[in-house]
Amino acid sequence: MIGANILKIKEQIPASVQLIAVSKTKPVEAIQEAYDAGHRAFGENKVQELVSKYEVLPKDIEWHLIGHLQTNKVKYIAPFVHLIHSVDSLKLLETIDKEGRKNNRIVSCLLQFDVTNEETKFGFTPQEGFELLNSDAFKAFTFVRICGIMGMASNTDNEAQIAREFAQLHDCFNMVKDILDEQGKGADCMIRSYGMSGDYQLAIKQQSNMVRVGSAIFGSR
Ligand SMILES: *Cc1c(COP(=O)(O)O)cnc(C)c1O
C-alpha cells in the first residue's frame, strides 16, 4: 500500500521534482515499507523522533527536518541530517553553523518563509530574509549552506489563494538566489520546498521542485 502510494505520486510528478515522504508519527515499519519500495528521502518534524528513527533504520536514508527547530536540539541532528528545511531565525542559523563546525560538516539548510497571515506558521517575511542574508553575521558563516527556501500555503480550500501564496514563495526563492549569487554563494541554491498532500500539484505548477507529502503516502494521522 505505502509503496504503491509512492509509485503513484512519483508517476504524477515530473522527474525534476523530489518527493519527501513525511513520516512523522508513523512507525519505523511504515518507513521500512517505503524504503523497500526504493524510497530514500524522509521528513520528520520533531528532532527526538527523527533521531530515534535514524538510529534503527538503514543508514542510506536521507533525513529531512521539516518542523520548527529549537537551538538546543541542533546538536542531535547536525552530524547526519541531510537538509534542515525550517531555518527561521539568525540565531538558529548561527547555532547550526557552530554545530556544523564541531562536526566538520557543512549543514545544508533552507530558509523558511511565511507568506500566510496565519499566526501558527513559522518563517521569515521577505524583508526579514533579505536582512538576514545581507547581515555581517550571515556572511561570516562557513558551515551552513543555503540550498533554497521552504514554505506552506494557508490552510484553505481557495485554490487561487494557495497558488498566489506559492507564487510568493517562488519570489522569495528568487530573492534568496540573487543575494547568494552576488555573494558568490548561489551555486547550491536551487531548492523550492513547498506543496503537501493536499496541494502538491498546485505547488508544482508554481515551480516547486521539492514536495513534502505525508498523509497521501502513509494515511491520515
Ligand atoms: C506534516 C507536514 C507535511 C505533510 O503534510 P501532509 O498533509 O500529511 O502531506 C509537510 N510539511 C510540513 C512542514 C509538515 O509538518
PDBQT file of the ligand as one rigid body, heavy atoms in Angstrom, charges set to zero:
ROOT
HETATM    1  C1  LIG A 301       3.080  17.284   8.240  1.00  0.00    +0.000 C 
HETATM    2  C2  LIG A 301       3.829  18.152   7.304  1.00  0.00    +0.000 A 
HETATM    3  C3  LIG A 301       3.790  17.921   5.923  1.00  0.00    +0.000 A 
HETATM    4  C4  LIG A 301       2.981  16.811   5.269  1.00  0.00    +0.000 C 
HETATM    5  O1  LIG A 301       1.635  17.039   5.435  1.00  0.00    +0.000 OA
HETATM    6  P1  LIG A 301       0.543  16.113   4.698  1.00  0.00    +0.000 P 
HETATM    7  O2  LIG A 301      -0.640  16.978   4.591  1.00  0.00    +0.000 OA
HETATM    8  O3  LIG A 301       0.339  14.924   5.577  1.00  0.00    +0.000 OA
HETATM    9  O4  LIG A 301       1.104  15.733   3.376  1.00  0.00    +0.000 OA
HETATM   10  C5  LIG A 301       4.540  18.759   5.113  1.00  0.00    +0.000 A 
HETATM   11  N1  LIG A 301       5.279  19.764   5.626  1.00  0.00    +0.000 NA
HETATM   12  C6  LIG A 301       5.334  20.011   6.946  1.00  0.00    +0.000 A 
HETATM   13  C7  LIG A 301       6.160  21.140   7.431  1.00  0.00    +0.000 C 
HETATM   14  C8  LIG A 301       4.608  19.215   7.825  1.00  0.00    +0.000 A 
HETATM   15  O5  LIG A 301       4.666  19.492   9.145  1.00  0.00    +0.000 OA
ENDROOT
TORSDOF 0
